[in-house]
């Protein structure tokens, strides 16, 4: 079953996010995934979001997500995102087909 890595945040350090984005693409190479959403101006319809930045990446399953997220390459740069934003990330299962 597909899983979705969803990040919602406020950018606190634009230069830091630029460094993260520049490095993140290479960490995804060779991993089965689909980048579904990247937006710095997501519109809130209900509730209180962490911010207007929204990123959603689809992976075929949790093992594929973990292979990327726990990889040495991604762990070497995830701190750039965490230091440059305030927000949260969740992993959610897709709807079974």
Secondary structure, DSSP 8 states (H G I E B T S, - for coil): --EEEEEEEEES-HHHHHHHHHHHHHHHTTS-EEEEEEESS----SS--S-SEEEEEEESSHHHHHHHHTSHHHHTTHHHHHHHEEEEEEEEE----
